[in-house]
């Protein structure tokens, strides 16, 4: 399910990428995200809801949906909506029992009237001592993603950077803020989790796109990651 040209200007139809999802082979294009490639192949169920295991598909298109986290090449909790598709990717869904399409965990939905928000804080304490059993079971059901202990894990590099002004977010306000600070003579760094497309020229502004900012910490430190590299910015 994909619109023909001229639609889809962000993908390159001359570069075909092969990938695997839940053990089946699919193809996409350079510029696709995991979610867009799956939808184009008619795969609508990409994940399951956290509590009741209801089927979930594309929603926010902005990597804000916790139900569309997938494991990519054994690395869990990658957002399918924003993770760029790459050739040879091996992708699996998360948070299901059995298979993604026939998730045995849906039985929990049948008990929804007995499982209100925070029910575990008020139940499973009697008879005395039984909480130790329920706690292990609830923790096993609550975790998202599984770590492959046999997978080779490499150390991730990190870099340090310094700037006068850091602007997080390359929307219209962020672009104009970066431009104004640069025109005032400041060293400016503009960061955005997606590709940066500003309607104004940004002379003198360093741009770091496809860069996820994790937080602003004590002493003015900013933590961000880009292409598997941790950036510490101050």
C-alpha positions as CSV (number, residue, x, y, z in Angstrom):
1,X,0.0,0.0,0.0
2,X,2.0,2.9,-1.3
3,X,1.1,6.0,-3.3
4,X,2.7,6.3,-6.7
5,X,5.0,9.2,-7.7
6,X,5.1,12.2,-7.3
7,X,4.0,11.3,-3.7
8,X,6.6,10.1,-1.3
9,X,9.2,12.7,-1.9
10,X,11.2,11.6,1.2
11,X,12.0,8.2,-0.2
12,X,14.3,7.1,-3.0
13,X,12.5,4.5,-5.1
14,X,15.8,3.6,-7.0
15,X,17.3,2.2,-3.8
16,X,15.5,-0.9,-2.6
17,X,16.2,-2.2,0.9
18,X,15.5,-5.7,2.1
19,X,14.5,-6.4,5.7
20,X,12.9,-9.0,7.9
21,X,10.0,-8.5,10.3
22,X,8.8,-11.3,12.5
23,X,10.7,-13.9,10.4
24,X,9.2,-12.7,7.0
25,X,11.1,-10.9,4.3
26,X,9.9,-7.5,3.0
27,X,11.3,-4.6,0.9
28,X,11.3,-0.9,1.4
29,X,13.0,2.2,0.0
30,X,15.8,4.4,1.2
31,X,14.2,7.1,3.3
32,X,11.5,4.8,4.8
33,X,11.1,4.3,8.5
34,X,10.4,0.9,9.9
35,X,6.8,1.7,10.4
36,X,6.3,3.3,6.9
37,X,7.9,0.3,5.2
38,X,5.7,-2.1,7.1
39,X,2.5,-0.2,6.3
40,X,3.5,0.0,2.6
41,X,3.8,-3.8,2.7
42,X,0.3,-4.2,4.2
43,X,1.5,-5.0,7.7
44,X,-0.8,-3.1,10.0
45,X,-0.2,-4.8,13.3
46,X,3.2,-3.6,14.5
47,X,2.9,-3.9,18.2
48,X,0.6,-4.7,21.2
49,X,-0.7,-2.4,23.9
50,X,1.2,-2.4,27.1
51,X,-1.5,-3.7,29.5
52,X,-4.2,-5.5,27.6
53,X,-2.2,-6.6,24.5
54,X,-4.6,-5.0,22.1
55,X,-3.3,-4.7,18.5
56,X,-1.6,-1.4,17.7
57,X,-0.6,0.3,14.4
58,X,0.7,3.6,13.3
59,X,-0.5,6.6,15.4
60,X,1.8,9.6,16.1
61,X,4.4,9.4,13.4
62,X,6.7,11.1,15.9
63,X,8.2,8.2,17.9
64,X,5.9,9.1,20.8
65,X,3.9,5.9,20.8
66,X,5.1,3.4,23.4
67,X,3.2,0.6,21.7
68,X,5.4,0.7,18.6
69,X,8.7,-0.1,20.1
70,X,10.5,-2.9,18.3
71,X,13.8,-4.8,18.6
72,X,16.2,-4.1,15.7
73,X,19.1,-6.5,15.3
74,X,18.6,-7.7,18.9
75,X,18.6,-4.1,20.3
76,X,15.2,-3.6,22.1
77,X,12.9,-0.6,22.4
78,X,13.6,1.1,19.1
79,X,10.8,3.4,17.9
80,X,9.4,2.0,14.7
81,X,7.9,5.3,13.7
82,X,11.2,7.2,13.4
83,X,14.0,4.6,13.1
84,X,15.3,4.7,9.5
85,X,15.1,1.5,7.6
86,X,18.4,-0.1,6.6
87,X,19.2,-2.9,4.3
88,X,19.4,-6.3,6.1
89,X,17.6,-5.2,9.2
90,X,16.1,-8.0,11.4
91,X,13.1,-6.6,13.3
92,X,10.9,-8.2,15.8
93,X,7.9,-6.9,17.7
94,X,7.7,-6.8,21.5
95,X,5.2,-7.4,24.3
96,X,3.3,-10.4,23.0
97,X,3.0,-14.1,23.9
98,X,3.0,-16.7,21.1
99,X,2.8,-14.7,17.9
100,X,2.2,-11.0,17.1
101,X,-1.1,-11.7,15.2
102,X,-2.4,-14.3,17.7
103,X,-1.2,-12.9,21.0
104,X,-2.1,-15.1,23.9
105,X,-1.9,-12.1,26.1
106,X,-5.3,-10.8,25.0
107,X,-6.9,-12.9,27.7
108,X,-5.8,-10.2,30.1
109,X,-8.4,-7.9,28.5
110,X,-11.1,-10.2,29.6
111,X,-10.2,-9.4,33.2
112,X,-10.0,-5.6,32.6
113,X,-12.9,-4.8,35.0
114,X,-10.9,-6.4,37.8
115,X,-7.6,-4.6,36.9
116,X,-8.1,-0.8,37.4
117,X,-5.2,1.5,37.4
118,X,-2.9,0.8,40.3
119,X,-4.7,-2.4,41.3
120,X,-1.5,-4.1,42.3
121,X,-0.9,-1.5,45.1
122,X,-4.1,-2.8,46.8
123,X,-4.2,-6.5,45.9
124,X,-2.1,-9.6,46.2
125,X,-1.1,-8.9,49.8
126,X,-3.2,-11.7,51.4
127,X,-2.5,-14.4,52.6
128,X,0.6,-13.1,54.2
129,X,3.8,-13.6,52.2
130,X,2.1,-14.2,48.8
131,X,3.2,-10.8,47.5
132,X,6.7,-12.2,46.8
133,X,5.2,-14.5,44.2
134,X,2.9,-12.0,42.5
135,X,5.7,-9.4,42.4
136,X,7.8,-11.6,40.2
137,X,4.9,-12.4,37.9
138,X,3.9,-8.7,37.5
139,X,7.4,-7.6,36.8
140,X,7.8,-10.3,34.1
141,X,4.5,-9.1,32.5
142,X,5.4,-5.4,32.8
143,X,8.8,-5.4,31.1
144,X,9.1,-4.3,27.5
145,X,11.8,-5.8,25.3
146,X,14.2,-8.6,25.9
147,X,18.0,-8.5,26.0
148,X,19.7,-11.1,23.8
149,X,22.4,-12.4,26.0
150,X,24.2,-14.1,23.1
151,X,24.3,-10.9,21.0
152,X,27.7,-9.2,20.7
153,X,27.5,-5.8,22.4
154,X,30.1,-3.2,21.6
155,X,31.0,-0.1,23.6
156,X,29.3,3.0,22.3
157,X,31.6,6.0,21.7
158,X,30.8,9.4,23.2
159,X,31.8,12.9,22.2
160,X,32.0,16.2,24.1
161,X,30.9,19.5,22.6
162,X,30.7,23.1,23.8
163,X,28.5,25.9,22.6
164,X,27.2,29.3,23.7
165,X,23.6,28.6,22.8
166,X,21.9,25.2,22.3
167,X,18.5,25.2,20.7
168,X,16.5,22.0,21.0
169,X,13.9,21.6,18.4
170,X,14.0,22.8,14.8
171,X,10.5,24.0,14.4
172,X,9.8,27.5,13.2
173,X,10.5,29.0,16.6
174,X,13.6,27.0,17.1
175,X,15.0,28.0,13.7
176,X,14.3,31.7,14.3
177,X,15.8,31.5,17.8
178,X,19.0,29.9,16.4
179,X,19.2,32.5,13.6
180,X,18.8,35.4,16.1
181,X,21.4,34.0,18.4
182,X,23.9,33.5,15.6
183,X,23.3,37.0,14.2
184,X,24.1,38.3,17.8
185,X,27.5,36.6,17.5
186,X,26.9,33.5,19.6
187,X,28.2,30.0,18.8
188,X,24.9,28.2,18.2
189,X,24.1,24.5,18.0
190,X,20.6,23.4,16.8
191,X,19.4,19.9,17.6
192,X,16.4,18.0,16.4
193,X,15.3,14.4,16.4
194,X,14.3,14.6,12.8
195,X,15.8,16.0,9.6
196,X,16.1,19.8,10.0
197,X,14.2,21.8,7.3
198,X,14.1,25.5,8.2
199,X,12.4,28.1,6.1
200,X,15.2,30.6,6.8
201,X,19.0,30.5,6.1
202,X,21.0,29.5,9.2
203,X,24.4,30.9,8.5
204,X,26.8,30.3,11.4
205,X,24.6,27.7,13.0
206,X,25.8,24.2,13.6
207,X,23.0,21.7,12.9
208,X,22.8,18.2,14.4
209,X,19.8,16.4,12.9
210,X,18.4,13.0,13.6
211,X,19.7,13.6,17.1
212,X,17.6,12.7,20.2
213,X,18.0,14.9,23.3
214,X,17.6,12.9,26.5
215,X,17.6,15.7,28.9
216,X,19.2,18.9,30.3
217,X,21.1,18.1,33.5
218,X,22.9,19.9,36.3
219,X,25.6,22.4,35.5
220,X,24.1,23.0,32.0
221,X,24.9,19.6,30.5
222,X,22.8,18.3,27.7
223,X,22.7,14.6,26.9
224,X,21.9,13.6,23.3
225,X,22.5,10.6,21.0
226,X,23.0,10.5,17.2
227,X,23.9,7.4,15.1
228,X,24.7,5.4,18.2
229,X,27.0,8.0,19.6
230,X,26.4,9.7,23.0
231,X,27.0,13.5,22.9
232,X,27.6,15.5,26.0
233,X,27.0,19.1,25.3
234,X,27.7,22.1,27.5
